[in-house]
């Protein structure tokens, strides 16, 4: 009986040790894969920085969607079993929400949303302005300030400072899910309001039309289909004189970019979104901000969906 009892105890110990050993191995593997995924993501970010710097050397006076940095690159496999996908977006080609501290910029946002068919565009533009500006005054009867958000459950206050991340628009009062999706697709966030010149080679048609009051996308028929690579805003205003008054808001070069990376090794996934600033005098690229965990949507998946 004693022998059987000892055997049972030893068997239980062996099973427990084996289980702990397997758990330790799994934990080590997970940590190893997570570290690899992070380093691959940072390496892809660095690759994008190099591409932007090289683009500046090749064509310092113009940026457009036909250049290498803007192409949809298929994911590439990594030796450890996984893949990395990286894409670069031009933030000077979208509307910077932090610019709405200026009422003229707020009107551009309003017109852009109207051009895109976003419901309640006027109210949304004022909601963004009141969220960003430093005062506590409600700028429109349908807008909201801290006192309106303080009655929410749970209560919170308006930021009254520049938006740090685009996810903050989910906090704006009474926005429908579809309005949030449309706003995210048409806008971006740069940490300050300095980016008030828009790259006409990369901006959507809704934004270009919105630069001048009274202009609609219909007035710019044919522009969307063109492969835009204007060397000077005058080329656009000559073709579409209705845009001439908005020429000071137009540019053909970009300084701000977003680098999005999806890296997977085994079961570990790292999603990295970085705000990059390219110095306009020498082309050096600095990372201003990193965000881990933001949604990543492959351009290749979007293209396949469109083709279907």
N, C-alpha and C positions, 0 to 999 in steps of 0.2 A: 504494500500500500504506500509506504514511504517513497519507494522508487518511482511509482506511478505519479505521486504528487510532485516530486522533484522534476520529473520529465514534463509534466504539465506546465509547471512554472517556467522551465527553460524554454518550452515551446512558445509560451505567451511572450516571454522576453524577446525571443527571436523574431516573432511576428511584429512586435512593437518596434524593434530596432530596424527591421526591414522597411516598415511603413515610414518611420522617421527619415530613413536614408532616402527613400523614394521622394518624400516631400522636400527634403533638402536639395536633392538633385533638380526637382521641378522648380523650386524657388530660384536656384542658381541660374537655371536655363532662362527663366522669365526675366531675371535681372540682366542677364547677358544680352538677351534679345532686345530688351527695352533700351539698354545703353547703346546697342548697335543702331537701332532705329533712330534714336536721338542724334547720334553722330552722323548717320547718313543724311538726316534732315538738315543739319547744320552745314554739311558738305554741299548739299544741293543749293542751299541758300548762298553759299560762297561762290558756287558755279554761276548762279544768276547774277551775282555782283560783278563777276569777271565779264560776263556777257554784256552787261550794261556799260561797263568801262570800255570794253572793246568797241561797242557801238558808238560811243562818244568819239573815240579815235577815228573811226571810219567815217562818221557823218555827224560832226559836232553841231551843225546848224539846223537839224531837222530830226523829228521822230515820227514814225508812222507805223501802221499795223503790218506792213510788209517786211519789217526788219526781223532779224533773227530772234530777238528777245521776246517778240510778241507771238511767235509761232506756237502751235499746239504740238508739244513733243510727246510721243508715246512713252508710257512708263518703261523704265529699264530695269531688268532683273538684277538682283544682287546675289553674290555667291552663297550666302547663308540661307537662302530660300525666302524670297520676298521681292519687293519692287519699290522703286522710288519714282514719284511723279512730281514735276515742278512746273509752275506757270507764273508768268509775270504780267501784271496789269498796270496800265498807265493811270495814275491818280490825277494827273492834270487833264485827263479826258473825261472826268466825271465831276459832278457838282459836290463841292466840299461843304457839308452842312454847317461847319463852324463859320462860314462866310456870312451867315444870315444876320449877324450883329449889325450889318449894313442893310438898310431897308431896300436899296436898289438890288442887292444880291437876293434878298427875300423874294422880291418880285420875279427875279429870274427863276428861282425855285418854283414859285407859284405857276409861272407860265410853262415851265418844263413839265410839271405834273399834269397840267391841263392838256398839253400836247400829247402826253402819254395816256390820256384817258383815265387818270387816277381820280376816283370819286372824292369829293370834298377837298379839292386841291388847295383852295384858299385857306381853309381852316388848318390844314396840315402845315402849311408854310408858316402860319402864325404860331402854331404849337411849337415848332422847332425854334423859332426866334425867341419865344418866351422861355424855352428851356435853356437856351444858350446865353441870352443877354444877362447882364449883372444886376439889373433892377428887378423889382417885385411888381411892376406895373403890367397889367394885362393889355396887350397891344391890339386885341380884337375881341369883340363880344363873345365869339365862340371859342376863344383860346383858353389857356389855363396857366396858373402860377402856383406857387407853393401852397397857398391857402386852399386851392382846389384839390391838390394831391394829398393834403393832410387829412382829408375826410375819407380817403380810400382805406381799404382793409387788406393788408396792413398799410398804415399811413407812411408817406415819404414826402420829400421836398423836391422841387425842381433843382436842377444842377446849378443854374446861374453861373455857368462857366463853360469853356469849350468842351465839346463832347470828346471823351477819350476813346470810346469804342462804339462802332455802329450798332451794337446790341442795345444801346441806351434808348433807341427809338421804340423798343417794346414797352417802355415806361410812359410814353406819351399818352395823353388822355383819350380813351374811347376810340382807338384805332382798330379797324377790322384786320383780320389776319391777312387778307389779300392786299390791303393798303400797305401793310408792313412789308410784305414781299416785294411789292412794286417800288416802295421807297428804298429798300435795300438794293434793288437791282439798278436803280438810277443814280444813287448817291454814294458818297464815300466820306471818310473822316480823315482830315489832316490836322495835326495837333494845334495849328494856329489858323488864323484867317488870312494868311499871306497869299494863298493860292487863289487869286481872283482873275487869272488869265488862263483861258482854256485852250487846249491843243485841238485845233479844228481838224487835225488828221486822225484823231482817235476818239473824239467826243461823239456821242450818239446824236442822231438828227434832231431828236426832241430838245436836246440842250442847245445845239447850235441855233435852232429857230428861236428858242427862248431868250437868246442874248439881246434880241431887238423886239420891243413891243409891237404888236400887230402882225408879226410874222408867224406863220404856221408851217409845219412840215410839208404841207401841200405846196407852199410857195417855193420850196427847195426841191421840187421834183427832179429826180435824176442824180441828186447828190449822194444819196444812200448807196446807189449801185456803183458809183465810181470807186476806184481804188485810190483813196485820197493820199496824196503825198505832196501837198502844197508846200512850196519853199518859202512862201510869204503870204500873210493874210490878204494882201491885195489881190492875189490870184482868185481867192474865193469871192471877195466883194466885187471884183470885176465881172465875174460870172453871175453873181446874184447881188445886184446893186441895192436891193432892199435891205441887205445886211450891213451896208456901208457905215451907218452911225455906230454900229457895235464893234468896229474894227479895233478900238483900244482894248477890248476884252479878249481879243484873239491872239493866239500864238501858234507856233509850229514846233516848239521844243518843250521838253518835259524835264522836271527835276524830281518829282515824287513818284514812286512806284510801290506796288505791293507785290511781295514774293510769297507765293503759296506753295507749300510742300506737303506731300503725303508720302510717308515712309513706313513700310511694313516689313518686319523681319519675323518670320514664324507667326506667332499670335500677337506680337507686340506692334502697336501702331503709334506713330508720332505724327501729329498734324501741326504744322508751324505756319504762321502768317506773320510776315515781317514788313514793317514800313521802312522803305529805303529812300534816302535822299542823295541825289547825284549833284555834286558841286558843278555849277554851270561854267566855271572858269577852267577847271582841269579834269573834270569827269570822274573824280574820285567818288566812290559810293560808300556811304556810311549807313549803318543800320540804326534807326532812331527808336524802334520799338519792336518787341517780339510778343506774339500772342500764341499760346499753345491751346489746342482744342477747338479752334474755330471750325465751322463747317467747311468741308472741302468738296467742291463740285468739279469734276473733271470736264474740261472743255470737249474732250473726245466723246464723252457720254452725251453731252448736250448736242454735239454735231450728229451723232448717231440717232438721237431722238428726233432731231429736226428732219433728217433724211427719211425717216419712217413716215 
